[in-house]
Amino acid sequence: MEAANGLRLGPEASSALGVVLPRASPAARGPQVSLADLSGQDLVVFPHDEAPGWYDRLLESCRAAGFVPGGVRHASSPEFLLALVAAGGGVAFIQGAAARHDTRVAWRPLSGTPLVRRIGAAWPAGPSAHPAAPRFAALAADVLARHGAAAGRRSGAWPPPDGPPRPWSVVFG
């Protein structure tokens, strides 16, 4: 597919985000959490400058579903984000695999799957594009779809069975 700005777009990979909360949080007791149940809690999120469009869409989706954060805290790294959540500094939205090795927090799916992260590749259209770009984009989307979105759905169990080593196993293993 060609975009109006002279870029070719590859396939998208989508993955549902869940909520990570302190393990002792009352919301962590249930099998899933609705966004409205989080209202008033602080939200830990990446800084606006890192992805302004996604940041704005995330906050708008939260507000539309009844989650109005009491405050917003910023964390540039996943480790800092999880540490803030574990310390009671708020809740955050991430994929489950990122939180499953940190025993200080609990990850729960969001009811109704209101937050979905979509990732796709783009490359220049025309003769300057590398001939392998479309194949790379398709492969990357396939890998992200299989290892991102599907990771939390195997057998419907959480945490999912151990798969290949992830960076988190180095940090929290």
C-alpha positions as CSV (number, residue, x, y, z in Angstrom):
1,M,0.0,0.0,0.0
2,E,1.3,3.5,-0.8
3,A,0.7,6.4,1.5
4,A,0.1,9.9,0.2
5,N,3.5,11.1,1.5
6,G,5.6,8.8,-0.8
7,L,5.9,6.0,1.6
8,R,5.0,2.3,1.2
9,L,3.3,0.8,4.2
10,G,3.7,-2.8,5.3
11,P,1.3,-5.0,7.2
12,E,0.3,-4.2,10.8
13,A,0.8,-6.3,13.9
14,S,-1.6,-5.7,16.7
15,S,-1.4,-6.6,20.4
16,A,-3.8,-5.9,23.2
17,L,-2.4,-4.0,26.2
18,G,-3.3,-5.0,29.7
19,V,-2.8,-3.1,33.0
20,V,0.0,-3.6,35.4
21,L,-0.7,-2.7,39.0
22,P,0.8,-3.2,42.4
23,R,0.3,-6.9,43.4
24,A,-1.5,-5.7,46.6
25,S,-4.0,-3.6,44.6
26,P,-7.7,-4.7,45.1
27,A,-8.0,-4.5,41.3
28,A,-5.3,-7.2,40.9
29,R,-7.6,-9.8,42.6
30,G,-9.9,-10.3,39.7
31,P,-9.2,-12.0,36.3
32,Q,-9.5,-8.7,34.4
33,V,-9.9,-5.0,35.0
34,S,-12.1,-2.4,33.3
35,L,-10.6,1.0,32.6
36,A,-13.4,2.7,34.6
37,D,-12.3,0.7,37.7
38,L,-8.9,2.5,37.5
39,S,-10.4,6.0,37.7
40,G,-8.6,8.3,40.1
41,Q,-5.4,6.3,40.1
42,D,-2.2,7.8,38.7
43,L,-1.1,6.6,35.3
44,V,2.5,5.8,34.6
45,V,3.3,6.3,30.9
46,F,6.2,7.1,28.6
47,P,6.9,10.8,28.1
48,H,4.8,12.7,25.5
49,D,7.8,13.6,23.4
50,E,8.6,9.9,22.7
51,A,5.3,9.3,20.8
52,P,2.9,12.3,20.9
53,G,0.2,10.8,18.7
54,W,0.1,7.5,20.7
55,Y,0.3,9.3,24.0
56,D,-2.7,11.5,23.1
57,R,-4.7,8.6,21.8
58,L,-4.0,6.5,24.9
59,L,-5.2,9.3,27.3
60,E,-8.3,9.9,25.1
61,S,-9.1,6.2,25.0
62,C,-8.8,6.1,28.8
63,R,-11.1,9.1,29.3
64,A,-13.7,7.7,26.8
65,A,-13.8,4.4,28.8
66,G,-14.2,6.2,32.2
67,F,-10.6,6.2,33.4
68,V,-9.5,9.7,34.3
69,P,-6.1,9.5,35.9
70,G,-5.5,11.3,39.2
71,G,-2.1,12.3,37.8
72,V,0.3,11.3,35.1
73,R,3.9,10.1,35.8
74,H,6.5,9.6,33.1
75,A,8.9,6.6,32.8
76,S,11.3,6.3,29.9
77,S,12.3,2.7,30.5
78,P,10.2,-0.4,31.2
79,E,12.3,-1.1,34.4
80,F,11.5,2.4,35.8
81,L,7.8,2.0,34.8
82,L,7.5,-1.3,36.7
83,A,9.4,0.1,39.7
84,L,7.0,3.1,39.9
85,V,4.0,0.7,39.7
86,A,5.4,-1.6,42.3
87,A,6.0,1.3,44.6
88,G,2.4,2.3,44.4
89,G,3.0,5.2,42.0
90,G,0.2,4.3,39.7
91,V,-0.9,1.8,37.0
92,A,0.5,1.3,33.5
93,F,-0.6,-0.3,30.3
94,I,1.8,-2.9,28.8
95,Q,1.8,-6.3,27.2
96,G,1.8,-9.1,29.7
97,A,5.1,-10.6,28.8
98,A,6.8,-7.4,30.0
99,A,5.5,-7.8,33.5
100,R,5.4,-11.5,34.1
101,H,8.8,-11.9,35.6
102,D,8.4,-9.1,38.1
103,T,6.8,-10.5,41.3
104,R,6.1,-7.1,42.7
105,V,3.4,-6.4,40.2
106,A,0.3,-8.1,38.7
107,W,-0.7,-7.9,35.1
108,R,-4.4,-8.2,34.1
109,P,-6.1,-8.1,30.8
110,L,-8.5,-5.1,30.2
111,S,-12.1,-6.1,29.8
112,G,-13.3,-5.4,26.3
113,T,-9.8,-5.0,24.9
114,P,-10.0,-1.1,24.8
115,L,-6.3,-0.5,24.2
116,V,-4.5,-2.1,21.2
117,R,-1.0,-1.3,20.1
118,R,-0.5,-1.4,16.3
119,I,3.0,-1.5,14.8
120,G,3.8,-1.4,11.1
121,A,6.7,-0.6,8.8
122,A,7.1,2.2,6.3
123,W,9.8,2.7,3.7
124,P,10.3,5.1,0.7
125,A,8.2,4.4,-2.4
126,G,10.1,4.2,-5.7
127,P,13.6,3.3,-6.8
128,S,15.3,4.4,-3.6
129,A,13.6,1.7,-1.5
130,H,15.6,-1.4,-0.6
131,P,14.2,-4.4,-2.5
132,A,14.0,-6.4,0.7
133,A,11.9,-3.8,2.6
134,P,8.5,-5.4,1.8
135,R,9.7,-8.9,2.8
136,F,11.3,-7.5,6.0
137,A,8.1,-5.7,6.9
138,A,6.0,-8.8,6.4
139,L,8.4,-10.9,8.5
140,A,8.6,-8.4,11.3
141,A,4.8,-8.1,11.4
142,D,4.5,-11.9,11.5
143,V,7.0,-12.2,14.4
144,L,5.4,-9.4,16.4
145,A,1.9,-10.9,15.9
146,R,3.0,-14.3,17.0
147,H,5.2,-13.3,19.9
148,G,3.4,-10.2,21.0
149,A,-0.4,-10.6,20.7
150,A,-0.5,-14.4,21.1
151,A,1.8,-14.6,24.1
152,G,-0.9,-14.0,26.7
153,R,-3.5,-16.1,25.0
154,R,-1.9,-19.5,25.0
155,S,-4.3,-21.9,26.7
156,G,-6.1,-18.9,28.2
157,A,-3.7,-19.1,31.1
158,W,-1.7,-16.4,32.7
159,P,1.2,-16.3,33.0
160,P,1.8,-18.0,29.7
161,P,4.0,-21.0,29.5
162,D,7.7,-20.2,29.3
163,G,8.8,-19.5,25.8
164,P,12.1,-18.4,24.4
165,P,14.2,-16.2,26.7
166,R,13.2,-12.6,26.7
167,P,15.1,-9.5,27.8
168,W,12.9,-9.4,31.0
169,S,14.4,-12.8,32.1
170,V,17.8,-11.1,32.2
171,V,16.4,-8.2,34.3
172,F,14.1,-10.1,36.6
173,G,15.2,-13.8,36.2
